[in-house]
Amino acid sequence: MKAYWNNIRISPKKLRVVAEIVRWQDVTKALDFLKFAPTKWAGLLYKLVYSAMSNAINNDGQSKEDLILGTIITNKGLVYKRGQAISRGRSHRILKRTTNVTVELQVKK
């Protein structure tokens, strides 16, 4: 009952804020929160949690009401390095960070 998403084009620091809020909640409550949260990364996390829930229902035969969000791991992914031209022929480095996310669901006891 897992779902993975690698190299999401968002900083892991930003995604961890939302992940901390929904961790250890019921799946239905977490999906409701993520659907209406006013941030881009909440929408991305919504897709991943919904995918994990669908995997649990279709592959493992679980019911939606018995599932809770277990662990949400947000790790650093690839870092795209870009440059911005500045005066005197120099450049500043721009780091475009990505995130690897793992969502694991558990059954209520």
N, C-alpha and C positions, 0 to 999 in steps of 0.2 A: 504494500500500500504506500508506494513512494512515487514521487514525480521529481524530475530534474529539469533544470533549465540552465544552460551554460552560456556565458558571454552575453548577458543582458547588458544593453548599453546604458547603464546607470551605475553610479558609484555605490559600493557596498555600504558605505556609511549612511547614505540616504535610505537605502532599502531596509537596513537594520531597525530603523526607527519604527516603521510600520510592522515589521516582523515581531518585534517585542510586544506590541499591543495585542496581536491576535494569537500569540502562542498560548497553548493549553486551553483554548476555547472550543466550544462545539463548532462543528463545521458550518452548520447553517447560520449561526450567529456571526462567525468570522466572514462568511461570504457576504452577508448583509452589510457588515461594516465596511468591507473592502469595496463593495460595489458603489457605495455612496460617499466614500472618503474623497476629499477634493484634491488628490495628488495623483501624478502620473504613475508613480511606483505602486500605489495601491491597486490600480487597474492591472498592472503587470502581475502582481502577487495574486490577484483574484483569479487570473487565468490559470496560474500554476496550482492553486488550491483546488479549483474546480476540476482540473485534470486529475489530481490525486484522488479526489472524491469519486470521479467517474471510473478510475482504475480500480478502486476498492469495490464499487458496486458491480461492475461488469466482470472483473477477473476473479475476485474473492467472494462474491456473493454476500457482501455486507449490506446492512441497511443504513440509510443516510442519518437516521436519528441516533445510531449507536457510535458514530465516529466523532473523535476529537482530534484537533491538531496536536501532534506530538512535538517533534522537533522541526524547527525551521533553521537551516544552516545557510548563512550567507557568507561566502568566501570570496576573496579577491580572484578575479579572472585575468584575462589578458589586459594589457595596458597599451593602447594605441598612442604612439608618440608623434606629435605634429609640431610644427614650428610656426611662429608668427614673426614676420619681418619687422625689425625696428630700425632705428637710425644707425648710421655708420656701417651698414652692411652686416649687422649682427642679427641674431634671432633669439626669441624667447621660446622655451620649450612648453608645449601644451600637452598635458597628459589626459587622455580620454580613457577613463577607467571603465572596466566591465565587471560583472558579478556572476558567480556561479551559485545557484540556489538549489537546495535540496529540501523538499517537504515530505515529512513522514507522518502518516495518520495512524492513530491507535484506536482500539475498541474500548468503549467504556467498560469499567469493571463492575 
